[in-house]
Amino acid sequence: MKFTFYGHATFMIETDGKKILFDPFITGNPSAAGKVNADDIQADYILVSHGHGDHVGDLVSIAKRTNAKVISAYEIISWAEKQGVTNFHPMNFGSFNFEIGKVRYVPAMHSSVLPDGTYGGNPGGFVVYGKEKTFYYSGDTSLTSEFQMFQYYGSMDFAILPVGGNFTMDAADAVIAAKMINCKKIIGVHFDTFGYIKIDHEAAIAMFAKEGIELILPEVGKTIEL
Protein backbone atom coordinates (compact mmCIF):
# COMPACT_ATOMS: atom_id res chain seq x y z
CA MET A 1 0.00 0.00 0.00
CA LYS A 2 1.30 3.45 -0.97
CA PHE A 3 0.62 6.88 0.51
CA THR A 4 1.37 10.01 -1.52
CA PHE A 5 1.09 13.44 0.11
CA TYR A 6 -0.02 16.43 -1.95
CA GLY A 7 0.09 18.97 0.86
CA HIS A 8 -2.34 20.20 3.52
CA ALA A 9 -4.92 17.38 3.87
CA THR A 10 -4.74 16.04 0.32
CA PHE A 11 -3.31 12.59 -0.22
CA MET A 12 -3.58 9.44 -2.30
CA ILE A 13 -3.82 5.87 -1.06
CA GLU A 14 -2.93 3.22 -3.64
CA THR A 15 -4.23 -0.19 -2.67
CA ASP A 16 -5.27 -3.33 -4.51
CA GLY A 17 -4.71 -1.64 -7.87
CA LYS A 18 -6.97 1.33 -7.05
CA LYS A 19 -6.12 4.98 -6.46
CA ILE A 20 -8.12 6.66 -3.70
CA LEU A 21 -7.74 10.44 -3.52
CA PHE A 22 -8.78 12.33 -0.38
CA ASP A 23 -9.86 15.99 -0.05
CA PRO A 24 -8.32 17.37 -3.27
CA PHE A 25 -6.90 20.85 -2.77
CA ILE A 26 -3.87 21.50 -4.98
CA THR A 27 -4.64 24.67 -6.95
CA GLY A 28 -4.10 27.57 -4.57
CA ASN A 29 -2.47 25.32 -1.98
CA PRO A 30 0.79 27.11 -1.07
CA SER A 31 2.43 23.92 0.17
CA ALA A 32 1.81 22.20 -3.19
CA ALA A 33 3.01 25.06 -5.38
CA GLY A 34 5.78 23.92 -7.73
CA LYS A 35 5.62 20.37 -6.38
CA VAL A 36 2.22 19.00 -7.45
CA ASN A 37 0.08 19.62 -10.53
CA ALA A 38 -3.62 18.81 -10.16
CA ASP A 39 -3.84 17.92 -13.86
CA ASP A 40 -1.34 15.09 -13.35
CA ILE A 41 -3.36 13.33 -10.63
CA GLN A 42 -5.28 10.20 -11.57
CA ALA A 43 -7.90 8.65 -9.32
CA ASP A 44 -10.44 5.83 -9.22
CA TYR A 45 -12.19 7.14 -6.11
CA ILE A 46 -12.31 10.55 -4.45
CA LEU A 47 -13.37 10.70 -0.79
CA VAL A 48 -14.31 14.12 0.57
CA SER A 49 -14.59 14.73 4.31
CA HIS A 50 -16.34 18.12 4.24
CA GLY A 51 -17.07 21.13 2.07
CA HIS A 52 -14.43 23.73 2.88
CA GLY A 53 -12.47 25.11 -0.06
CA ASP A 54 -9.19 23.72 1.23
CA HIS A 55 -10.68 20.23 0.87
CA VAL A 56 -12.76 20.48 -2.33
CA GLY A 57 -10.77 23.00 -4.36
CA ASP A 58 -9.92 20.58 -7.18
CA LEU A 59 -12.71 18.07 -6.61
CA VAL A 60 -14.84 18.95 -9.62
CA SER A 61 -12.00 19.26 -12.15
CA ILE A 62 -10.31 16.00 -11.12
CA ALA A 63 -13.60 14.08 -10.84
CA LYS A 64 -14.73 15.20 -14.32
CA ARG A 65 -11.35 14.48 -15.92
CA THR A 66 -10.81 11.05 -14.35
CA ASN A 67 -14.45 9.95 -13.89
CA ALA A 68 -13.46 8.84 -10.38
CA LYS A 69 -16.35 7.88 -8.11
CA VAL A 70 -16.86 10.65 -5.55
CA ILE A 71 -17.92 9.52 -2.07
CA SER A 72 -19.04 12.15 0.41
CA ALA A 73 -21.94 13.60 2.36
CA TYR A 74 -25.20 13.84 0.45
CA GLU A 75 -25.07 17.65 0.38
CA ILE A 76 -21.56 17.73 -1.10
CA ILE A 77 -22.53 15.20 -3.75
CA SER A 78 -25.59 17.28 -4.66
CA TRP A 79 -23.33 20.34 -5.06
CA ALA A 80 -20.79 18.40 -7.15
CA GLU A 81 -23.53 17.02 -9.40
CA LYS A 82 -24.63 20.58 -10.18
CA GLN A 83 -21.02 21.28 -11.24
CA GLY A 84 -21.17 18.44 -13.77
CA VAL A 85 -19.80 15.50 -11.76
CA THR A 86 -21.60 12.33 -12.89
CA ASN A 87 -19.97 9.45 -11.02
CA PHE A 88 -20.77 9.62 -7.31
CA HIS A 89 -22.14 7.91 -4.22
CA PRO A 90 -23.82 10.05 -1.52
CA MET A 91 -23.56 9.02 2.13
CA ASN A 92 -24.45 10.13 5.60
CA PHE A 93 -23.06 8.55 8.75
CA GLY A 94 -23.12 4.84 8.01
CA SER A 95 -21.31 2.30 5.87
CA PHE A 96 -21.42 0.84 2.38
CA ASN A 97 -19.49 -1.86 0.54
CA PHE A 98 -17.50 -0.63 -2.45
CA GLU A 99 -14.97 -2.30 -4.73
CA ILE A 100 -12.23 -0.90 -2.48
CA GLY A 101 -13.85 -2.46 0.60
CA LYS A 102 -16.33 -1.31 3.20
CA VAL A 103 -16.27 2.43 3.84
CA ARG A 104 -17.70 3.79 7.07
CA TYR A 105 -18.47 7.53 7.14
CA VAL A 106 -18.07 8.72 10.74
CA PRO A 107 -18.65 12.07 12.49
CA ALA A 108 -16.04 14.80 12.84
CA MET A 109 -16.27 17.82 15.12
CA HIS A 110 -15.86 20.70 12.71
CA SER A 111 -18.00 22.72 10.26
CA SER A 112 -18.83 22.37 6.57
CA VAL A 113 -19.85 24.91 3.95
CA LEU A 114 -19.00 24.82 0.27
CA PRO A 115 -17.03 27.56 -1.51
CA ASP A 116 -20.19 29.21 -2.91
CA GLY A 117 -21.86 29.28 0.51
CA THR A 118 -23.92 26.13 -0.06
CA TYR A 119 -24.55 24.05 3.06
CA GLY A 120 -22.08 21.18 3.10
CA GLY A 121 -23.87 18.80 5.44
CA ASN A 122 -22.18 17.24 8.45
CA PRO A 123 -18.36 17.05 8.40
CA GLY A 124 -16.95 13.57 8.74
CA GLY A 125 -14.12 11.12 8.34
CA PHE A 126 -13.73 7.67 6.81
CA VAL A 127 -12.79 4.24 8.05
CA VAL A 128 -11.77 2.13 5.04
CA TYR A 129 -11.70 -1.63 5.51
CA GLY A 130 -9.49 -2.44 2.55
CA LYS A 131 -8.23 -5.78 1.30
CA GLU A 132 -4.67 -4.90 2.34
CA LYS A 133 -5.16 -2.76 5.46
CA THR A 134 -7.79 -0.97 7.51
CA PHE A 135 -7.22 2.74 8.02
CA TYR A 136 -8.93 5.86 9.28
CA TYR A 137 -8.90 9.40 7.95
CA SER A 138 -10.48 11.78 10.43
CA GLY A 139 -10.97 14.78 8.17
CA ASP A 140 -10.79 18.08 10.01
CA THR A 141 -11.80 17.54 13.63
CA SER A 142 -11.16 18.65 17.15
CA LEU A 143 -10.61 16.13 19.90
CA THR A 144 -14.02 14.52 20.35
CA SER A 145 -15.70 11.78 22.36
CA GLU A 146 -16.64 10.19 19.01
CA PHE A 147 -13.22 8.52 19.15
CA GLN A 148 -14.56 6.30 21.93
CA MET A 149 -16.65 4.53 19.29
CA PHE A 150 -13.55 3.09 17.66
CA GLN A 151 -13.47 0.21 20.11
CA TYR A 152 -16.38 -1.11 18.04
CA TYR A 153 -14.88 -0.39 14.61
CA GLY A 154 -12.01 -2.87 14.70
CA SER A 155 -8.24 -2.48 14.63
CA MET A 156 -6.68 0.30 12.52
CA ASP A 157 -3.36 -0.38 10.77
CA PHE A 158 -2.77 3.36 10.55
CA ALA A 159 -4.67 6.62 10.83
CA ILE A 160 -4.41 10.01 9.16
CA LEU A 161 -5.05 12.81 11.65
CA PRO A 162 -4.69 16.61 11.60
CA VAL A 163 -1.93 17.94 13.85
CA GLY A 164 -1.76 21.66 13.02
CA GLY A 165 -4.08 23.06 15.68
CA ASN A 166 -6.21 26.23 15.43
CA PHE A 167 -8.81 24.77 13.03
CA THR A 168 -8.34 21.16 14.18
CA MET A 169 -6.54 19.05 16.74
CA ASP A 170 -2.96 19.99 17.47
CA ALA A 171 -0.28 17.37 18.06
CA ALA A 172 -1.07 17.01 21.77
CA ASP A 173 -4.76 16.40 21.07
CA ALA A 174 -3.89 14.03 18.23
CA VAL A 175 -1.83 11.94 20.66
CA ILE A 176 -4.93 11.55 22.83
CA ALA A 177 -6.98 10.70 19.74
CA ALA A 178 -4.45 8.05 18.68
CA LYS A 179 -4.68 6.47 22.12
CA MET A 180 -8.48 6.57 22.04
CA ILE A 181 -8.63 4.77 18.68
CA ASN A 182 -5.79 2.45 19.78
CA CYS A 183 -3.63 3.13 16.72
CA LYS A 184 0.18 3.09 16.89
CA LYS A 185 0.97 4.53 13.43
CA ILE A 186 -0.25 8.05 12.66
CA ILE A 187 0.27 10.14 9.54
CA GLY A 188 -0.06 13.82 10.31
CA VAL A 189 -1.80 16.20 7.92
CA HIS A 190 -3.29 19.72 8.00
CA PHE A 191 -0.07 21.38 9.17
CA ASP A 192 2.33 24.08 7.90
CA THR A 193 0.08 25.17 5.00
CA PHE A 194 -0.81 28.51 6.57
CA GLY A 195 0.70 30.59 9.36
CA TYR A 196 -2.04 29.55 11.76
CA ILE A 197 -1.03 25.89 11.60
CA LYS A 198 2.78 25.91 11.56
CA ILE A 199 4.20 23.22 13.85
CA ASP A 200 7.49 22.15 15.40
CA HIS A 201 8.12 18.83 13.65
CA GLU A 202 10.64 17.44 16.10
CA ALA A 203 8.51 18.33 19.12
CA ALA A 204 5.42 16.74 17.58
CA ILE A 205 7.23 13.51 16.71
CA ALA A 206 8.73 13.34 20.21
CA MET A 207 5.31 13.90 21.78
CA PHE A 208 3.95 10.84 20.00
CA ALA A 209 7.07 8.75 20.59
CA LYS A 210 6.78 9.36 24.34
CA GLU A 211 3.49 7.44 24.20
CA GLY A 212 4.91 4.65 22.03
CA ILE A 213 3.19 5.95 18.88
CA GLU A 214 4.88 6.60 15.53
CA LEU A 215 4.10 9.96 13.91
CA ILE A 216 4.93 10.37 10.23
CA LEU A 217 4.99 13.92 8.89
CA PRO A 218 5.06 13.32 5.13
CA GLU A 219 6.83 15.49 2.56
CA VAL A 220 4.75 17.12 -0.16
CA GLY A 221 4.99 15.21 -3.43
CA LYS A 222 6.61 12.18 -1.82
CA THR A 223 5.31 8.59 -1.71
CA ILE A 224 5.82 6.22 1.20
CA GLU A 225 5.11 2.52 1.60
CA LEU A 226 2.80 1.51 4.43
GURO-568639 format. One record per residue (C-alpha): x negated, y negated, z negated; residue number from 1; residue in one letter. Coordinates in pm, whole numbers. Each point is the difference from the previous one (the first is absolute). Example, Ala and Ser with C-alpha at 12.3 -4.5 7.8 and 13.67 -1.06 7.14 Angstrom:
// GURO-568639
    east   north      up   nr  rest
   -1230     450    -780    1     A
    -137    -344      66    2     S
// end
This chain:
// GURO-568639
    east   north      up   nr  rest
       0       0       0    1     M
    -130    -345      97    2     K
      68    -343    -148    3     F
     -75    -313     203    4     T
      28    -343    -163    5     F
     111    -299     206    6     Y
     -11    -254    -281    7     G
     243    -123    -266    8     H
     258     282     -35    9     A
     -18     134     355   10     T
    -143     345      54   11     F
      27     315     208   12     M
      24     357    -124   13     I
     -89     265     258   14     E
     130     341     -97   15     T
     104     314     184   16     D
     -56    -169     336   17     G
     226    -297     -82   18     K
     -85    -365     -59   19     K
     200    -168    -276   20     I
     -38    -378     -18   21     L
     104    -189    -314   22     F
     108    -366     -33   23     D
    -154    -138     322   24     P
    -142    -348     -50   25     F
    -303     -65     221   26     I
      77    -317     197   27     T
     -54    -290    -238   28     G
    -163     225    -259   29     N
    -326    -179     -91   30     P
    -164     319    -124   31     S
      62     172     336   32     A
    -120    -286     219   33     A
    -277     114     235   34     G
      16     355    -135   35     K
     340     137     107   36     V
     214     -62     308   37     N
     370      81     -37   38     A
      22      89     370   39     D
    -250     283     -51   40     D
     202     176    -272   41     I
     192     313      94   42     Q
     262     155    -225   43     A
     254     282     -10   44     D
     175    -131    -311   45     Y
      12    -341    -166   46     I
     106     -15    -366   47     L
      94    -342    -136   48     V
      28     -61    -374   49     S
     175    -339       7   50     H
      73    -301     217   51     G
    -264    -260     -81   52     H
    -196    -138     294   53     G
    -328     139    -129   54     D
     149     349      36   55     H
     208     -25     320   56     V
    -199    -252     203   57     G
     -85     242     282   58     D
     279     251     -57   59     L
     213     -88     301   60     V
    -284     -31     253   61     S
    -169     326    -103   62     I
     329     192     -28   63     A
     113    -112     348   64     K
    -338      72     160   65     R
     -54     343    -157   66     T
     364     110     -46   67     N
     -99     111    -351   68     A
     289      96    -227   69     K
      51    -277    -256   70     V
     106     113    -348   71     I
     112    -263    -248   72     S
     290    -145    -195   73     A
     326     -24     191   74     Y
     -13    -381       7   75     E
    -351      -8     148   76     I
      97     253     265   77     I
     306    -208      91   78     S
    -226    -306      40   79     W
    -254     194     209   80     A
     274     138     225   81     E
     110    -356      78   82     K
    -361     -70     106   83     Q
      15     284     253   84     G
    -137     294    -201   85     V
     180     317     113   86     T
    -163     288    -187   87     N
      80     -17    -371   88     F
     137     171    -309   89     H
     168    -214    -270   90     P
     -26     103    -365   91     M
      89    -111    -347   92     N
    -139     158    -315   93     F
       6     371      74   94     G
    -181     254     214   95     S
      11     146     349   96     F
    -193     270     184   97     N
    -199    -123     299   98     F
    -253     167     228   99     E
    -274    -140    -225  100     I
     162     156    -308  101     G
     248    -115    -260  102     K
      -6    -374     -64  103     V
     143    -136    -323  104     R
      77    -374      -7  105     Y
     -40    -119    -360  106     V
      58    -335    -175  107     P
    -261    -273     -35  108     A
      23    -302    -228  109     M
     -41    -288     241  110     H
     214    -202     245  111     S
      83      35     369  112     S
     102    -254     262  113     V
     -85       9     368  114     L
    -197    -274     178  115     P
     316    -165     140  116     D
     167      -7    -342  117     G
     206     315      57  118     T
      63     208    -312  119     Y
    -247     287      -4  120     G
     179     238    -234  121     G
    -169     156    -301  122     N
    -382      19       5  123     P
    -141     348     -34  124     G
    -283     245      40  125     G
     -39     345     153  126     F
     -94     343    -124  127     V
    -102     211     301  128     V
      -7     376     -47  129     Y
    -221      81     296  130     G
    -126     334     125  131     K
    -356     -88    -104  132     E
      49    -214    -312  133     K
     263    -179    -205  134     T
     -57    -371     -51  135     F
     171    -312    -126  136     Y
      -3    -354     133  137     Y
     158    -238    -248  138     S
      49    -300     226  139     G
     -18    -330    -184  140     D
     101      54    -362  141     T
     -64    -111    -352  142     S
     -55     252    -275  143     L
     341     161     -45  144     T
     168     274    -201  145     S
      94     159     335  146     E
    -342     167     -14  147     F
     134     222    -278  148     Q
     209     177     264  149     M
    -310     144     163  150     F
      -8     288    -245  151     Q
     291     132     207  152     Y
    -150     -72     343  153     Y
    -287     248      -9  154     G
    -377     -39       7  155     S
    -156    -278     211  156     M
    -332      68     175  157     D
     -59    -374      22  158     F
     190    -326     -28  159     A
     -26    -339     167  160     I
      64    -280    -249  161     L
     -36    -380       5  162     P
    -276    -133    -225  163     V
     -17    -372      83  164     G
     232    -140    -266  165     G
     213    -317      25  166     N
     260     146     240  167     F
     -47     361    -115  168     T
    -180     211    -256  169     M
    -358     -94     -73  170     D
    -268     262     -59  171     A
      79      36    -371  172     A
     369      61      70  173     D
     -87     237     284  174     A
    -206     209    -243  175     V
     310      39    -217  176     I
     205      85     309  177     A
    -253     265     106  178     A
      23     158    -344  179     K
     380     -10       8  180     M
      15     180     336  181     I
    -284     232    -110  182     N
    -216     -68     306  183     C
    -381       4     -17  184     K
     -79    -144     346  185     K
     122    -352      77  186     I
     -52    -209     312  187     I
      33    -368     -77  188     G
     174    -238     239  189     V
     149    -352      -8  190     H
    -322    -166    -117  191     F
    -240    -270     127  192     D
     225    -109     290  193     T
      89    -334    -157  194     F
    -151    -208    -279  195     G
     274     104    -240  196     Y
    -101     366      16  197     I
    -381      -2       4  198     K
    -142     269    -229  199     I
    -329     107    -155  200     D
     -63     332     175  201     H
    -252     139    -245  202     E
     213     -89    -302  203     A
     309     159     154  204     A
    -181     323      87  205     I
    -150      17    -350  206     A
     342     -56    -157  207     M
     136     306     178  208     F
    -312     209     -59  209     A
      29     -61    -375  210     K
     329     192      14  211     E
    -142     279     217  212     G
     172    -130     315  213     I
    -169     -65     335  214     E
      78    -336     162  215     L
     -83     -41     368  216     I
      -6    -355     134  217     L
      -7      60     376  218     P
    -177    -217     257  219     E
     208    -163     272  220     V
     -24     191     327  221     G
    -162     303    -161  222     K
     130     359     -11  223     T
     -51     237    -291  224     I
      71     370     -40  225     E
     231     101    -283  226     L
// end
